[in-house]
Amino acid sequence: MGLIYQMECLIIPYRLARFDLEQQYRRWFSTLRVLPISPEVYDQAAQLRASHRSLRTPDALHLATAQLGECSQLWTGDADFAKMGAPFVRNLFAK
């Protein structure tokens, strides 16, 4: 997981002042491997954005980090992002 993902996950707990939820996320984060966002990741993200005009920068960074980090799964709650074509992207809310 890239650190940008941790940032994204913490927005709602901070917005809602749910410090209990923040702590749950932090405990979960401690069980995951943090992947660096290297120059290669930024380049891959740029290529992804060039190929998929609707792909936003944070999502491109998530996907590039997962691709180059050889992740087996990338979890999302965003149905459009899940449709980007990467077979390892899983929509957590899909039925």
N, C-alpha and C positions, 0 to 999 in steps of 0.2 A: 504494500500500500504506500502511496506517496503521501507526504505530509499535507499536501493540498486537500486530500480526501479527509484527513482529520479535521482540518479547518472547516470544510463544508459540513461535516457531521455535527460540529459543535454550534453551528449557527442557531438552530432551533432551541436547544437547551438554554443558550444565553438569552435569546429573544424572549423566552417564556420564564426566565429566571428559575429554571428547573435544574438546580445544582445537583440534585440526586441523579437526574438523567445524565448530566455531564460526567459525574463520577462513574456511572455505568459504562458510558462510552470510553472513558479513559482506561478502565479495567480491561475492556475488550481490546482497545488499541495495544495494550501491553502484551497481548497474545499474538500479535501480528508482526510480520517482517516489514520494516520500513524500507522502501526502495528510493534511491536517490533520483532526483530529476537532473539528469546530466545533459550536456549539450546535445547528445544523440537523441535524448527524449524530446527536447525542444524541436529538433529537426524533424523527427518522426511526427510530432504533433502538428507542425506546419504542413507536412505532406498530407496528413489526414484532413486538415481544414481545407487544403486546396482541392482535395477530392470530394469533400462533403461540405458544401457551402453552408448548410444549416448547423454544422457542428461548432459549438462555442469553445473558446479557448480552454476553460477548466475541464470540459469533457474530453477534449483532444489530449490534454495532458494526462488525464486519468487513463485513457485508452492507450496512449503511447507508453506510459509507464508500465502498464500491465503487459503490453506486447513485448517490450524489450526486457522486462523483468521475468519473462517466461511464466506468467501467472496462469494457473489452470482455470480460474474464474474471476470475473469482475462483476461485483454486485451493484445493481442500480435500482432505483425506484422510478426511473424515467423511461417510459415506454418508447419514446422516440429514439433515445440513446441506445436502448436495447436492440433496436432495429438496424443499427449501423452496419450489421453484417458480420461482426466478429463472433465466431461460434461460442466463445467462452463468456460472453456477456449475458448475465442472468438478471431478468427483471424480477425483483423480490415480490412484486405485487401482482404479477401476471397470474391468471387463473388457468 
